[in-house]
Amino acid sequence: MNENVLGIIAGILTSISMIPQLIKVIKDKNVDDISLVMLLVLISGLSLWVWYGFIKDELPIILSNAFAVLVNISLLVCYMIYKKS
């Protein structure tokens, strides 16, 4: 398999991995089982991947991780909205 195709497939799969969780949170309006620390660490790591992608001038790394950052920031916003104090 071509390494570029492999990278694109891996990027797509990891980028969409949190979408089912986001849909569930929006549908149920419940974030009790979501870890805030996990979200913050994940967003930080993904952001660093975006930065790395810019340094290496690798568009697949930039796009897939930037999309994942947006999905996880959306989940973080839901966390802030739906978290019971």
Rosetta constraint file for C-alpha pairs under 8 A:
AtomPair CA 1 CA 5 HARMONIC 7.04 0.50
AtomPair CA 1 CA 6 HARMONIC 6.73 0.50
AtomPair CA 2 CA 6 HARMONIC 6.28 0.50
AtomPair CA 3 CA 7 HARMONIC 6.07 0.50
AtomPair CA 4 CA 8 HARMONIC 6.14 0.50
AtomPair CA 5 CA 9 HARMONIC 6.12 0.50
AtomPair CA 6 CA 10 HARMONIC 6.11 0.50
AtomPair CA 7 CA 11 HARMONIC 5.98 0.50
AtomPair CA 7 CA 60 HARMONIC 7.37 0.50
AtomPair CA 8 CA 12 HARMONIC 6.14 0.50
AtomPair CA 8 CA 60 HARMONIC 6.20 0.50
AtomPair CA 9 CA 13 HARMONIC 6.19 0.50
AtomPair CA 10 CA 14 HARMONIC 6.12 0.50
AtomPair CA 11 CA 15 HARMONIC 5.86 0.50
AtomPair CA 11 CA 60 HARMONIC 7.08 0.50
AtomPair CA 11 CA 61 HARMONIC 7.01 0.50
AtomPair CA 11 CA 64 HARMONIC 5.11 0.50
AtomPair CA 11 CA 65 HARMONIC 7.31 0.50
AtomPair CA 12 CA 16 HARMONIC 6.22 0.50
AtomPair CA 12 CA 64 HARMONIC 6.19 0.50
AtomPair CA 13 CA 17 HARMONIC 6.04 0.50
AtomPair CA 14 CA 64 HARMONIC 7.79 0.50
AtomPair CA 14 CA 68 HARMONIC 7.54 0.50
AtomPair CA 15 CA 64 HARMONIC 5.60 0.50
AtomPair CA 15 CA 65 HARMONIC 6.41 0.50
AtomPair CA 15 CA 67 HARMONIC 6.25 0.50
AtomPair CA 15 CA 68 HARMONIC 4.57 0.50
AtomPair CA 16 CA 68 HARMONIC 6.95 0.50
AtomPair CA 18 CA 22 HARMONIC 6.25 0.50
AtomPair CA 18 CA 68 HARMONIC 7.87 0.50
AtomPair CA 18 CA 71 HARMONIC 7.01 0.50
AtomPair CA 18 CA 72 HARMONIC 7.15 0.50
AtomPair CA 19 CA 23 HARMONIC 6.12 0.50
AtomPair CA 19 CA 71 HARMONIC 6.85 0.50
AtomPair CA 20 CA 24 HARMONIC 6.15 0.50
AtomPair CA 21 CA 25 HARMONIC 6.16 0.50
AtomPair CA 22 CA 26 HARMONIC 6.16 0.50
AtomPair CA 22 CA 71 HARMONIC 7.61 0.50
AtomPair CA 22 CA 74 HARMONIC 7.60 0.50
AtomPair CA 22 CA 75 HARMONIC 5.66 0.50
AtomPair CA 23 CA 27 HARMONIC 6.00 0.50
AtomPair CA 24 CA 28 HARMONIC 5.92 0.50
AtomPair CA 24 CA 29 HARMONIC 7.91 0.50
AtomPair CA 25 CA 29 HARMONIC 5.23 0.50
AtomPair CA 25 CA 30 HARMONIC 5.54 0.50
AtomPair CA 25 CA 31 HARMONIC 6.18 0.50
AtomPair CA 25 CA 75 HARMONIC 7.80 0.50
AtomPair CA 25 CA 78 HARMONIC 7.30 0.50
AtomPair CA 26 CA 30 HARMONIC 7.66 0.50
AtomPair CA 26 CA 78 HARMONIC 7.20 0.50
AtomPair CA 29 CA 78 HARMONIC 7.98 0.50
AtomPair CA 29 CA 82 HARMONIC 5.91 0.50
AtomPair CA 30 CA 82 HARMONIC 6.06 0.50
AtomPair CA 30 CA 83 HARMONIC 7.23 0.50
AtomPair CA 31 CA 78 HARMONIC 7.74 0.50
AtomPair CA 31 CA 79 HARMONIC 5.78 0.50
AtomPair CA 31 CA 82 HARMONIC 6.31 0.50
AtomPair CA 31 CA 83 HARMONIC 5.99 0.50
AtomPair CA 32 CA 83 HARMONIC 6.91 0.50
AtomPair CA 32 CA 84 HARMONIC 7.89 0.50
AtomPair CA 34 CA 38 HARMONIC 7.99 0.50
AtomPair CA 34 CA 79 HARMONIC 7.73 0.50
AtomPair CA 35 CA 39 HARMONIC 6.39 0.50
AtomPair CA 36 CA 40 HARMONIC 6.23 0.50
AtomPair CA 36 CA 76 HARMONIC 7.67 0.50
AtomPair CA 36 CA 79 HARMONIC 7.77 0.50
AtomPair CA 37 CA 41 HARMONIC 6.08 0.50
AtomPair CA 38 CA 42 HARMONIC 5.95 0.50
AtomPair CA 39 CA 43 HARMONIC 6.05 0.50
AtomPair CA 39 CA 72 HARMONIC 6.93 0.50
AtomPair CA 39 CA 76 HARMONIC 6.79 0.50
AtomPair CA 40 CA 44 HARMONIC 6.09 0.50
AtomPair CA 41 CA 45 HARMONIC 6.11 0.50
AtomPair CA 42 CA 46 HARMONIC 6.05 0.50
AtomPair CA 42 CA 72 HARMONIC 7.85 0.50
AtomPair CA 43 CA 47 HARMONIC 5.99 0.50
AtomPair CA 43 CA 69 HARMONIC 5.68 0.50
AtomPair CA 43 CA 72 HARMONIC 6.43 0.50
AtomPair CA 43 CA 73 HARMONIC 7.15 0.50
AtomPair CA 44 CA 48 HARMONIC 6.29 0.50
AtomPair CA 45 CA 49 HARMONIC 6.37 0.50
AtomPair CA 46 CA 50 HARMONIC 6.37 0.50
AtomPair CA 46 CA 65 HARMONIC 5.63 0.50
AtomPair CA 46 CA 66 HARMONIC 7.36 0.50
AtomPair CA 46 CA 68 HARMONIC 7.06 0.50
AtomPair CA 46 CA 69 HARMONIC 6.02 0.50
AtomPair CA 47 CA 51 HARMONIC 6.35 0.50
AtomPair CA 47 CA 65 HARMONIC 7.15 0.50
AtomPair CA 47 CA 66 HARMONIC 7.14 0.50
AtomPair CA 47 CA 69 HARMONIC 6.57 0.50
AtomPair CA 48 CA 52 HARMONIC 6.08 0.50
AtomPair CA 49 CA 53 HARMONIC 6.04 0.50
AtomPair CA 49 CA 61 HARMONIC 7.01 0.50
AtomPair CA 49 CA 62 HARMONIC 7.23 0.50
AtomPair CA 49 CA 65 HARMONIC 6.41 0.50
AtomPair CA 50 CA 54 HARMONIC 6.38 0.50
AtomPair CA 50 CA 61 HARMONIC 6.52 0.50
AtomPair CA 50 CA 62 HARMONIC 4.71 0.50
AtomPair CA 50 CA 63 HARMONIC 7.70 0.50
AtomPair CA 50 CA 65 HARMONIC 5.72 0.50
AtomPair CA 50 CA 66 HARMONIC 6.06 0.50
AtomPair CA 51 CA 55 HARMONIC 6.32 0.50
AtomPair CA 51 CA 62 HARMONIC 7.54 0.50
AtomPair CA 52 CA 56 HARMONIC 6.13 0.50
AtomPair CA 52 CA 62 HARMONIC 7.94 0.50
AtomPair CA 53 CA 57 HARMONIC 5.61 0.50
AtomPair CA 53 CA 58 HARMONIC 4.96 0.50
AtomPair CA 53 CA 59 HARMONIC 6.71 0.50
AtomPair CA 53 CA 60 HARMONIC 7.90 0.50
AtomPair CA 53 CA 61 HARMONIC 5.16 0.50
AtomPair CA 53 CA 62 HARMONIC 4.91 0.50
AtomPair CA 54 CA 58 HARMONIC 6.47 0.50
AtomPair CA 54 CA 59 HARMONIC 7.70 0.50
AtomPair CA 54 CA 62 HARMONIC 6.57 0.50
AtomPair CA 58 CA 62 HARMONIC 6.37 0.50
AtomPair CA 59 CA 63 HARMONIC 5.95 0.50
AtomPair CA 60 CA 64 HARMONIC 5.94 0.50
AtomPair CA 61 CA 65 HARMONIC 6.00 0.50
AtomPair CA 62 CA 66 HARMONIC 5.83 0.50
AtomPair CA 63 CA 67 HARMONIC 6.08 0.50
AtomPair CA 64 CA 68 HARMONIC 6.29 0.50
AtomPair CA 65 CA 69 HARMONIC 6.07 0.50
AtomPair CA 66 CA 70 HARMONIC 6.36 0.50
AtomPair CA 67 CA 71 HARMONIC 6.32 0.50
AtomPair CA 68 CA 72 HARMONIC 6.13 0.50
AtomPair CA 69 CA 73 HARMONIC 5.97 0.50
AtomPair CA 70 CA 74 HARMONIC 6.12 0.50
AtomPair CA 71 CA 75 HARMONIC 6.37 0.50
AtomPair CA 72 CA 76 HARMONIC 6.11 0.50
AtomPair CA 73 CA 77 HARMONIC 6.14 0.50
AtomPair CA 74 CA 78 HARMONIC 6.26 0.50
AtomPair CA 75 CA 79 HARMONIC 6.08 0.50
AtomPair CA 76 CA 80 HARMONIC 6.29 0.50
AtomPair CA 77 CA 81 HARMONIC 6.23 0.50
AtomPair CA 78 CA 82 HARMONIC 5.85 0.50
AtomPair CA 78 CA 83 HARMONIC 8.00 0.50
AtomPair CA 79 CA 83 HARMONIC 5.50 0.50
